[in-house]
Amino acid sequence: MSDTQEYTTVTLSLDDNTECECAIIRIFPAGDNQYIALLPLEGEDAENDNAYLYRYTENEGEPVLENIETDKEYELVSEAFSEELEAMELESIYGDEE
């Protein structure tokens, strides 16, 4: 059994015109919107396990990521993401037991 897990990845174009490859952790609801959590695979944010959170929509089947604009929205999304992480942890612990 291997400790490595395969993830779907996306490449983000950052504000400073660099690119960052990220693993998609989860797409999840919060409030009236869907959000996506991405984990950078390289660099300081990857070493610190810092996730990137974006508002997620689709336009004609293509994913669209939008910045979270307000502190209030970010707090809502952060709390929902924490709950998603707890659910993922429980799934990994109890997923084989039914």
C-alpha positions in Angstrom: 0.0 0.0 0.0 1.4 3.4 -1.0 1.2 6.6 1.0 0.9 8.7 -2.1 -2.5 9.7 -3.3 -3.3 10.9 -6.8 -5.0 14.2 -7.1 -6.3 16.1 -10.1 -4.1 19.2 -10.6 -4.6 22.7 -12.1 -2.1 25.3 -12.9 -2.9 28.8 -11.6 -1.5 32.0 -13.2 -0.7 34.2 -10.2 -0.8 38.0 -10.0 3.0 38.2 -10.4 2.7 36.3 -13.7 4.2 33.1 -12.2 2.4 29.8 -12.4 1.7 27.5 -9.6 0.6 23.8 -9.9 -2.0 22.9 -7.3 -3.8 19.8 -6.3 -7.6 20.1 -6.1 -8.5 19.2 -2.5 -12.2 19.6 -2.7 -15.1 21.5 -4.2 -17.6 22.4 -1.6 -20.7 24.6 -0.9 -20.7 27.6 1.5 -23.6 30.0 1.7 -25.1 30.3 -1.8 -21.9 29.5 -3.7 -19.5 26.7 -4.5 -15.8 27.0 -3.6 -12.7 25.1 -4.4 -9.7 24.4 -2.2 -6.3 24.0 -3.9 -3.1 22.9 -2.3 0.1 24.2 -4.0 2.6 21.4 -4.9 5.7 23.6 -4.8 7.1 26.5 -2.9 6.7 28.0 0.6 2.9 27.6 0.6 3.2 23.9 -0.2 5.8 23.4 2.6 3.4 25.1 5.1 0.3 23.2 3.8 -1.4 26.6 2.9 -4.5 26.0 0.9 -5.8 28.5 -1.7 -9.6 29.1 -1.5 -11.6 30.5 -4.5 -15.2 30.9 -5.5 -15.9 28.2 -8.1 -18.3 28.3 -11.0 -18.5 26.7 -14.5 -19.0 28.5 -17.7 -20.0 26.2 -20.6 -18.4 23.3 -18.8 -15.1 25.2 -18.1 -14.1 25.8 -14.5 -14.0 29.5 -13.5 -12.1 30.6 -10.3 -12.9 33.9 -8.7 -11.2 35.7 -5.8 -13.1 35.9 -2.5 -13.8 39.6 -2.2 -14.7 40.2 1.4 -13.5 39.2 4.9 -17.0 38.1 5.7 -17.1 35.7 2.7 -13.6 34.5 3.5 -14.6 33.7 7.1 -17.7 31.8 5.8 -15.6 29.8 3.3 -12.8 29.1 5.8 -15.3 27.7 8.3 -16.9 25.5 5.7 -13.5 24.3 4.5 -12.5 23.3 8.0 -15.7 21.3 8.2 -14.9 19.7 4.8 -11.4 18.7 6.1 -13.0 17.1 9.2 -15.4 15.2 7.0 -12.5 14.1 4.7 -10.6 12.9 7.8 -13.6 10.9 9.0 -14.0 9.4 5.6 -10.4 8.2 5.5 -10.8 6.7 9.0 -14.2 5.2 8.7 -14.5 4.9 4.9 -13.7 1.2 4.8 -16.2 0.3 7.6 -19.8 -0.1 6.7 
